[in-house]
Amino acid sequence: MDLESGVFAEDDPKRIARSLKASAEHSKRRKAGAYQSAMSMLNFYVNRAGRNLSAERRRILEKAKVELRRVFGKD
């Protein structure tokens, strides 16, 4: 899945979620559904950043997970 450059550096959780959704839906290389692929990429980034992630950045990315569920209708 090809991601928009700098998507995880965004400060707006809604923008992160919309970008991940668009990337997942347009990808022809994903093996799972668009929602699962987008959420996997977000979780992968959070897990790989680990302790190097500031509390503020982690908070933004956790909000992006909630927003991603919302934009995919998985409330």
URGIHU-V512331 format. One record per backbone hydrogen bond with DSSP energy under -1.0 kcal/mol. CO is the residue of the C=O (numbers start at 1). NH is the residue of the N-H. If there is no record, write none. Layout:
[[CO NH] [CO NH]]
//
This chain:
[[4 7] [6 9] [12 16] [13 17] [14 18] [15 19] [16 20] [17 21] [18 22] [19 23] [20 24] [21 25] [22 26] [23 27] [33 37] [34 38] [35 39] [36 40] [37 41] [38 42] [39 43] [40 44] [41 45] [42 46] [43 47] [44 48] [45 49] [46 50] [49 52] [50 53] [54 58] [55 59] [56 60] [57 61] [58 62] [59 63] [60 64] [61 65] [62 66] [63 67] [64 68] [65 69] [66 70] [67 71] [68 72] [69 74] [70 73]]
//
